Amino acid sequence: SNSVLSSVEKSSTVTVNSLFAEITAETNASGESYVAGIANFRHLENLSFQISVLNADLKINSAEQTSDMSWKDFREAVVKINTAISGNAAASSAENVQVFTYGTEKTSTEAGNYMPVNSSALIYDGGNHRISDVAASVSEGSAGLFGTISGSSEVKNLELVDFTISGTDAGALIGSSSGNVYVGNLLARNSS
């Protein structure tokens, strides 16, 4: 048939990845680097090498949060997705969701717990957004939104609400830091 199926003259290709909402290239005095868009906890945790095993050639040295994020809501979404894909939930409830590291020696969080990001030389801009309902319990090591952060790093423009953190070194934002770490325009509070 010679009938037209669509009036679209040209289609385009969109590349999407599950590591980050988007990746933008920037060129500075030290060469090309990349800014990662952070729209959910999966994207945030992928800043940690032990979770995403990012290629060292992909120089993610900045991240920009693009929306408010709730750890509780994220865990509930994981259960819904697993149920839709498999017909039954891999975790029967959001309280049972675990985060696993990548590699030959896989480890996981305790059920319901967030795995803190460990990073060096990172600029994290929260974009004046909120992160809420995070629970992180680390039996050995540092716990917080960022377990350890080092080098020349920044965390700014962020509100942390209702965090429950425990570990050898623990804090709502950062468990431990070394190097030149700047924290600015940050509010940490409980809602009750």
C-alpha positions as CSV (number, residue, x, y, z in Angstrom):
1,S,0.0,0.0,0.0
2,N,1.1,3.6,-0.6
3,S,-0.8,5.0,2.3
4,V,1.2,7.1,4.9
5,L,1.4,5.6,8.3
6,S,2.8,8.7,10.0
7,S,3.4,12.4,9.2
8,V,6.7,12.3,11.0
9,E,9.4,13.0,8.4
10,K,12.4,12.0,10.5
11,S,12.7,10.1,13.8
12,S,15.5,10.6,16.3
13,T,17.5,8.3,18.6
14,V,17.6,8.9,22.3
15,T,20.2,7.2,24.4
16,V,19.3,6.4,27.9
17,N,21.2,4.6,30.6
18,S,20.3,3.3,34.1
19,L,23.4,4.6,35.7
20,F,22.3,8.3,35.8
21,A,19.4,10.4,34.6
22,E,21.8,12.0,32.1
23,I,25.5,12.6,31.6
24,T,26.7,15.9,30.3
25,A,30.3,16.5,29.1
26,E,32.2,19.6,30.2
27,T,35.6,20.8,29.2
28,N,37.8,22.6,31.7
29,A,41.5,23.3,32.1
30,S,42.3,19.7,33.0
31,G,40.4,18.2,30.1
32,E,37.0,16.7,29.6
33,S,34.9,15.6,32.6
34,Y,31.3,14.6,33.1
35,V,28.4,15.8,35.2
36,A,25.9,13.1,36.2
37,G,22.2,13.9,36.6
38,I,20.8,12.4,39.8
39,A,17.0,11.9,39.8
40,N,16.7,8.9,42.2
41,F,18.6,6.7,44.6
42,R,19.8,4.3,41.9
43,H,21.6,7.2,40.3
44,L,23.0,8.5,43.6
45,E,24.4,5.1,44.6
46,N,26.0,4.7,41.2
47,L,28.4,7.4,42.1
48,S,30.1,4.7,44.3
49,F,32.6,2.5,42.4
50,Q,31.7,-0.6,44.5
51,I,28.1,-0.4,43.2
52,S,28.5,0.7,39.6
53,V,32.1,-0.2,38.8
54,L,32.4,3.0,36.7
55,N,35.1,2.9,34.2
56,A,38.0,5.1,35.4
57,D,38.0,6.8,31.9
58,L,34.5,8.1,32.5
59,K,35.5,11.0,34.8
60,I,32.3,11.8,36.7
61,N,33.5,14.5,39.0
62,S,30.3,16.4,39.4
63,A,26.7,15.4,40.1
64,E,23.5,17.5,40.1
65,Q,20.4,16.4,41.9
66,T,17.3,17.1,39.8
67,S,14.4,16.3,42.2
68,D,13.5,15.5,45.8
69,M,14.2,11.9,46.7
70,S,12.7,9.7,49.4
71,W,14.5,6.4,50.3
72,K,11.2,5.0,51.6
73,D,9.4,5.8,48.3
74,F,12.3,4.4,46.3
75,R,12.2,1.1,48.1
76,E,8.4,0.9,47.6
77,A,9.0,1.5,43.8
78,V,11.6,-1.3,43.7
79,V,9.0,-3.7,45.1
80,K,6.4,-2.6,42.6
81,I,8.8,-3.0,39.7
82,N,10.0,-6.5,40.8
83,T,6.4,-7.5,41.2
84,A,5.5,-6.3,37.7
85,I,8.5,-8.0,36.1
86,S,8.4,-11.3,37.9
87,G,4.9,-11.7,39.0
88,N,6.0,-11.8,42.6
89,A,8.1,-9.4,44.7
90,A,11.7,-10.3,45.1
91,A,11.4,-8.4,48.4
92,S,8.0,-8.9,50.0
93,S,8.0,-5.4,51.4
94,A,10.0,-2.2,51.1
95,E,11.6,-3.0,54.5
96,N,13.3,-6.0,52.9
97,V,14.9,-4.3,50.0
98,Q,18.7,-4.6,49.9
99,V,21.5,-2.9,47.9
100,F,24.2,-5.1,46.5
101,T,27.8,-4.3,45.5
102,Y,29.1,-5.4,42.1
103,G,32.0,-7.7,41.6
104,T,33.4,-11.1,42.8
105,E,32.9,-10.4,46.5
106,K,29.3,-9.2,46.5
107,T,28.1,-7.7,49.8
108,S,24.8,-6.2,50.6
109,T,23.2,-3.8,53.1
110,E,21.0,-5.0,55.9
111,A,17.4,-5.2,54.8
112,G,15.8,-1.8,54.2
113,N,19.1,0.1,54.4
114,Y,20.7,2.5,52.0
115,M,24.4,1.9,50.9
116,P,26.4,5.0,51.6
117,V,28.2,6.5,48.6
118,N,32.0,6.4,48.8
119,S,33.7,8.9,46.5
120,S,36.7,11.1,46.0
121,A,37.0,14.5,44.3
122,L,33.3,14.9,43.7
123,I,31.2,18.0,43.5
124,Y,27.6,17.2,44.5
125,D,25.0,19.9,44.0
126,G,21.7,19.1,45.6
127,G,20.0,21.8,43.5
128,N,18.2,22.9,46.7
129,H,16.3,19.6,46.7
130,R,15.5,17.3,49.6
131,I,16.6,13.8,50.4
132,S,14.5,12.1,53.1
133,D,13.8,8.9,55.0
134,V,17.3,7.4,54.7
135,A,18.3,4.6,57.0
136,A,21.9,3.4,56.8
137,S,23.5,1.0,59.2
138,V,27.1,0.0,58.6
139,S,28.7,-2.5,61.0
140,E,32.2,-1.7,60.0
141,G,33.0,1.6,58.4
142,S,31.5,5.0,57.7
143,A,27.8,5.7,57.3
144,G,25.9,8.7,56.0
145,L,24.5,9.8,52.7
146,F,28.2,9.7,51.8
147,G,30.1,7.1,53.8
148,T,33.5,8.5,53.0
149,I,34.3,11.4,50.8
150,S,37.9,12.6,50.1
151,G,40.1,14.7,48.0
152,S,38.9,18.1,46.8
153,S,35.1,17.6,47.2
154,E,32.0,19.7,47.7
155,V,28.5,18.9,48.9
156,K,26.1,21.8,48.7
157,N,22.5,23.1,48.3
158,L,20.8,20.1,50.0
159,E,18.2,19.4,52.7
160,L,18.4,16.1,54.6
161,V,15.2,15.1,56.4
162,D,14.6,12.1,58.8
163,F,17.9,10.2,58.6
164,T,18.7,7.3,60.8
165,I,22.4,6.5,60.6
166,S,24.7,4.2,62.5
167,G,28.3,3.0,61.9
168,T,31.8,3.3,63.3
169,D,31.9,6.8,61.9
170,A,28.5,8.2,61.3
171,G,26.8,11.4,60.2
172,A,23.6,12.3,58.3
173,L,25.7,13.8,55.4
174,I,29.2,12.3,55.7
175,G,30.5,9.5,57.9
176,S,34.2,10.4,57.4
177,S,36.1,12.8,55.2
178,S,39.7,13.5,54.3
179,G,41.3,16.2,52.2
180,N,39.7,19.5,51.3
181,V,35.9,18.8,51.7
182,Y,33.5,21.8,51.5
183,V,30.0,21.6,52.8
184,G,27.7,24.6,52.2
185,N,24.0,25.5,52.2
186,L,23.0,22.3,53.9
187,L,20.0,21.8,56.3
188,A,19.7,18.5,58.3
189,R,16.5,18.0,60.4
190,N,13.9,15.7,61.6
191,S,10.3,16.4,60.5
192,S,8.8,15.7,64.0
